[in-house]
Amino acid sequence: MRQKHQLLSALCFIAILILLGLQGYWISKYYNITKQNFEKEVNLAFEDALKKEFSIRADSVQQILKRKLLDTTLFTITSRYKKEDKTVIYHIRETKNLKDSFSSSFSSSDLNVLINKENKKQIMNLIVEKFSELLRTEDLDNHIVYYRTQELGKFMVKTTNEIDFDTTRLRPIVNRYLAARNIFVNYSFYTKDKDSTTNKSTFNQALLKKYPIITRSLPTYKHKAGQNYVRLMFKDPFSYILSNMWLILLSSIFLVLLIAFCLYYLLKSLRKEKKLSMIKNDFISNITHEFKTPIATTMLAVEALNEQSVRQDEDKATRYLKHAKNELERISELTDKILKISLYDTGNDEVKKESIQIEGIIKEIIDLYTLSEKDVKITFKNNTEITHILADKLQFQHAIANIIDNAIKYGRDDIEIDIDFLLDTSYLVVVIKDNGPGIAKSEIPFVFEKFYRAKQQHGRPVKGYGLGLNYVKHIMHQHKGWYSITSNQNGTELKLGWPI
């Protein structure tokens, strides 16, 4: 039985280890997948943010260019009709050098009207709008500046240099695109004059330790020298990974704890059943012995009474009958104890509460036990003014008597028992203290369990069934009271709290 129990414990332990291993493997795998997904998401967000940053720069240059073209002190805009194509050609010339010019036409649906006095302001604004869009799509979006006029070319170069790539402008845009993907991990910019947009550069270990995730390199299209390529360097993305894994982590932890608890409860139940089985076997052995002795004695007395000579001797017959009666009463008493256990186990025993005179009951019990074979000294003191409580008289007697009986059975040769009444809020506390050898600290939590018998501190065997204190516990529960026990090598103290 013991080997089977150990084997089952070992199998349960191995099962938990395997479960933990599997959970660890899947969590590790999902962690790596989530980390790879994080790297993919930040690269996409970074690419979108850089495009947006360049678009904002181009928008700014376009707006400045529009204002510049409308300045008549710098540029003159004229128009002429081209009969061959039936289109209007618009010319932009430098005011100071009319030969330095360029021209363009637009689709008739967009703009195909000659400039005159009546529509000059409106048409000029439309022409500038179209020319600025043209310069953006052909020049800025292609990251090049064409000198359509010297003044305009110089102005475009100067403006794009002034409104150049800047990480300060890029950061809030990157933050917005990362937030849209629920990424809130700290990062830094990494810029270089030369870098590869297809291959990852080799970074030193110190940098990789601080920033384990580094995006691919993207061009900044900066016109000035320096910072031609940029990357984002992220610190450990644990917070992002955790936010994506919290449900799996919690469910895994819950599953492991649940299985561990079930296995623990199973092993605890098996251990308890095994212990209860041993205690019950011990109880059956004791109770069988207790039944066997009076039955054997009774049988001997009956066999003796079958003899003619014994029946004719009145004294002998009376003596044998008295022995038989005493032994049968002893059997009856044992049977009553077993029936009481059965009753309070099933909850069928009734509590008949009445006003009882507690001092008188205590004195009756003291008188009964002072006739013991051992040298027993019992003192009683009522430190309260309470003389009556509402309780079941028989159960009150049994509770006190069981404790005193244990103190005498397990005590030394000279036994001293002190009984005190104390008042604790709404409870009358009956304190019973003895000078016995005490109960081991490890056994105290079990002394109120059914069939449990504490080991003998003085090494002498004591008859019993392990039912006394369990019965006391049951009585206190029925009366909605409480009980406690403390013990050391100088004796044991039991307290019973009875409601008043």
N, C-alpha and C positions, 0 to 999 in steps of 0.2 A: 504493500500500500504506500509506504513511504517512498519507495523507488518510483512508483507511478506518479506520485505527487511531484517529485523532483523533476521527472521527465516532462510532465505537463508544464511546469514552471519554466523549464529550459526552452521548450517549444514556443511558449508565449513570448519569452524574451527574444528569441530568434525571429519570430514573426514581427515584432515591433521594430527590430533592427532592419529587417528586409523592407518593411513599410517605410521607415525613415530613409533608407537608401534610395528606394524608388521615388519618394517624394523629393528628395534632394536632387536626384538626377533630372526629373521633369522640371523642377524649379530652375535649376542651373541652365537647362536647355532653353526654357522660355525666357530666362534672363538674357541669354546671348542673342536670341531672336529679337527681343525688345530693344536691345542695345543696337543691333544692326538696323532696325527700323528707325531708331532715333537718329542714327547717322544719315540715313536716307532722307528723313524729314527735314533735318537741319540743312542739308545740301539744297533741297528744293526751296526751302524758305529763303536761304541765303541768295540763291540765284534770282528768285523773284524780287527780293529786296534790292539787289544791286541794279536790276533792270529798272525798278521804280525810282531809285535814286538818280540814275542817268536820265530818266524821263523828266524828272523834276528839274534837273540842270538844264536840259534842252528847252523845257517850257520857259524857264527864266530867261535864257538867252533869246528865245523867240520874242518874248514880250519887250525886251530891251531893244531888239532889232526893229520891231514895229515902230517904237517911239523914234528911233534914229531915222528911219526912212521917211517919217512924216515931217522931219525937220527940214524946212525949205531952204534954210541957210546952208545945208550940207548937200541935199539931193533935190533934183528936179525930175518930176514925173510927167511925161507927155504921152500922147497916143496918136496913132495914124491908122487909117483904114487900108487894108491890103485887098485890092479887088480880086486878084487871082484866087485867093483862098477864102475870100469873103469873111475875113477875120480882122479883128482890131489888134494891132501890135502896140504894146506898152513899152516905153523906154525909161530907164532910170539912169540919170546922168549926175555926175558930181557937179555941183553948182560952180565951183571954182575951176573946173576943168571939164567942159561939156563934151570933149572928145572921149573922155574916160567914161564909157557907159556900157550897159547891157540891156537887152530887150527880151521880151517873152510874150507869148499869147496864151490864152486860156480857152477852154471849151466854151461854146456859145451858151451852154446851159449854166455855166458858172459866171462868166463875165465876158461880154462882147459889146461894150458900149464906149463910144468916144467921149473924151473929157471935154466939158464945156463949162461955162460960168455957172449955169443953173445946178449942174450935178457934181461940180468939182469936189466938194468936200466929201460927199457920200461915195463917189467913185474912187477917190483917193484912198479912203479908208479900206474899201474892198480890195483895191490893187495891192496895198501894203499887206493886208491880211493874206492874200494869195501868194505874194512874193516871199513873205516870212515863212509860210508853210512850205514853199518850194525849197528855200534855203535850208530849212530843217531837215526835210526828207532826203535832199541830195547831199547836204554837207554834214550836218550834225549827226544824223542817224548813221551815216557811213564813216563818221569819225575822221573827217577831212574838211579842209576849208579851201574853196575855190575862189581865186581872186577875180570876181566878176568885174569889180572896179577896185582900184588900189585902195581907196579910202574904205570901201565896204569890206574888203578882205582884211585889212589891218584891224578894222573895228571888230570883226568876227573873231580874229585870233586873240585880240586883247580881252574881249568879253569872256570867251571860253576859258582863258587863263585865269581870269578873276573868279569866275564861277566854276571852279575845278573840283575834282573829287576830294571829299573830306569825310573822314570817319565820324566826325561829330554829327554831320547831317545824316550819315548812313545808319547810325546806331538806333534812333527812334523808329526808323523804318523797319530795321531788322527785328526789333522788339515786337512791333505790331504783327509782322508775319509769323514770328515764332509763337506769339500768344494765340494766334488763330489756330495753331496746331497744338495748343495746350503745353507749350514748352516754356519753362521759366527757369532755365539753368544759366548760371553765370558764364560769361564768355569774354574773350578778348580778341582784338584784331591782330592779324599777323600780315605785315606788308613787306614786299620785296621789289627791287627793281627788275629782277629777272626770276621767273618761276615757270614751272611746267603746268599747263592746264589739263594734261592727259595723265601724267604720272604723279604719284605722291612723292614729295621730296623726302629725303632722309632727315629726320629730326633727331636731335640728341635725346638720350634717355631721361635726362633731368626735365626737359620740356614736356616729353610724353607722359612722365609721371605726374606732372602738374596739370597738363591738359591732354587726357587720354583720347579725346575725340577732336580731330582737326579736319575741317572740310577741304574739298578740292579747291585749287587755286582758280580765281576768276580775274579777268582783266578789268582794270578800273577806267581805262580810256582817258587817263590823265594826260594833259598836254605838256605839263612841266615834267622835268626829270624826277624820278623817285616815286615810290608807291605805285608802280605800274600794275602790280598784282596784289590781291588781297585774299586772305583766308579768315575763317572764324575758328577760334580755339576754345573748346568747351571743357569745363571742369567735369569731374565725375558726375555723370547724369543719373545718379542714384535716385534722386527725388522724382525724376520723370519715369524711370523704370518702376519705382515703387507705386506711383500713381496708376500705372497700367497693370501692375501685378497684385495689388492689394487684395482683390477678391480671391485670386488663386492662393495667395499666401495664407489669408485668413481661413479659407476652406480647408487647406492642407493642414494647418495647425489644429483646427477644430477636429478634423478627421482623425489625426494622430492622437490627440488628447482623448477623443471619444473612444477609440479602440483601446488605448492604454487604460482608460478608466474601466471599460468593460472587462478587459483581461484581469485587471487588478481586483475588480469586484468578484469575478469568477473565482480567482485564486483565494480571495478572502473568504468567500462562501464555502469553498471546498475545505479550506483550513478549519473554518468554524464547524462545518458538518463533521469533519474528522474528529475535532476536539469534542464536540457534543456526543459523538458516537462512543468515544472512549469514556467520557464521563457517565453516559447512560449505562455502558457496560459495567462500570465500577458500581454505579447505583444498583443495577440488577443483582450484581454479585453480593453487595451488602444486604440488600433487602431480602434476597433468597436465603442468605445466612440467618438473617433475623427471623424469617418465617420457619426455617428448618429447625432451629433450636426449640421453640415452644411446641412445634408439631411433634417432634421426637419425644419431648418430655410428656406431652399429653398422651401420646401413644403408649409410652411406658406405664403411665398411671392407669390407663384403660386396661392394658394387658394384666397389670397387677390386680385390678378389681375383678377380672375374670376368674381369678383363683378363689376357690371356696374359703380357704383359710383367711384370706384378706377380708372377704366380705363379712366373715363372722367376727372379725376384730374391728369393733366400731371405731376405735381411735385411728387405726391404720386406714380404714376405708375413708374416714373423714379427712385425714391428711392427704391421701391421694386425690380425693375429689377437690380439695382446696388447691392442690398443685395444678390440677387440670384446669380448674376455673381461672386461676391466675394467668396461666399460659394462654388460654383462650381469650382472656381480656387483653392480653398483650398483642395477640394477633388482630383483635378487633381494633385496637388503637392504631396499629400499623396500617390496617385497611382504611381507617378514617383519614389518616394523613394522605394516603394515596388518592382517596376520593376528593379531598380538599384541593389537592394539586390539580386534579382534573377539572374541578368546578371553576377555580379562578383562572385556569387556562382558557376555558370556554366562555368565561364572563357570566356564568349562571349563578354565582354565589351572590346572595343578597346582603346589603349593608343595612342593618337595623339601627339607625342612629337614635340615641336617646341621651338625656342628661345623666351623666355618670359621675359618681363621686370618686375622683382619681386618686386621692390620698389613701382611701380605704383599699382600693384595688392594689396599689403598690405595696401596702403593708401586708396584704394577704399573700402576694407573690414572694415577698421577703421571708415571711414565716415558712412558706413551703420550701424554699431553697436553703434555709439555714439548717434543715434536717439532712443535708447532703452528707455523703461519706467523707468528703473533703472538709478541711477547715475553712469555712466560708464566713466572711464578715461583710455584711451589706449595710451601708449607711444611707439615709435618705434625708434630703433637705428641700423644702419648698421655699424658694426665694421670691415667690409671687404671692399675691392674695387670692389666686384662682384655686378653687376647690372642685369646680365642676366644668366639664366640657361636653359638647355634643358629639358623641361618637358611638360606634358599635362596641358594646362592653366586651363581648367575647374576643373581638379582633384586637381591641386595645390590650387585653390581657395577653393574647398570643404574641403580639409585637414585643411587649416588654419581656415576657417570659422567654421568648426565643433568644433575645440578646443576652439575658442573664445566663441562660442554659449554655450558650456558646462560651461565655466568659468562664464558666465553671469547667466545662469539658476541656477547653484548650488552655486553661490557666495552670499556674504552678500549684504546689501543694498547699501553700497558705494564700488564700484568695481574698483580695479586698476589692469590693465593688462600691462605687459612689454613684448615687442617683440624685440628680438635682433638677429642679424645675426653674426655668428661666423664661423671661418674657421678651419676645422679639417681634415688635410691631403687632401684627394680628395673629401671632402664633404662640402657642405654649410649647416651649422647647424642653423635651425630656432628654437630659444628658446622662448617659450611662458610661462610666469610665472604670476600667479595670487595671490591675497591675500585672497582667499576663506578659508573655514573651513578645507579643506584638505580631503584626503581619508584615511580610516582606512588601516593600514599596511596589514591586512589579506585579504583585497579586491583588493589590487593593482595587484596581478597576474591575476585577472579575468576581469579587466576593458576593455580589448581589445576583449573579447569574445562577440559573437553575442548575442543580447537580454539582456546582463547583465547590470543591473543598480545598481550602488552603493547606499548604504543606506544614507539617508540625515543626515548630521552631525548637522544641525540646526533645524531639526524636521519638516520642512515645505515640503509638497508634491510638487514634480516637475513633469510636464508632459514630457514624452519622451518614446522612444521605445528601448533603449539600442543598437542603431545601429551606432551612430556617430563615436566612437573611433574604432569600428570594421571596419568601412568604411575607416578610416584613415590608419589603419593597412594594409588593402588590397591595398590602393593607394601606400604606401611605398614599399610593396612587388613588385608591378608592375613596380615601378621605380628603383628597386634594391637598395633601400635606407634602412635606419634603423630608429628605433624610441625607445625612452626610457621615463620613467616617474618616478618622485620622488615626495613624498608628506609628509607633516606634518601639524600640527595644524595651521601653519602660511601661508599655501598656497600649491599650486601644480605647479610643473614645468614639462613641456613636451618638448622633443627635437625631431626634425625631421631632419634626415640627408639625404640631396639630393645630388646625384652624380653630379660632375661638370667636 
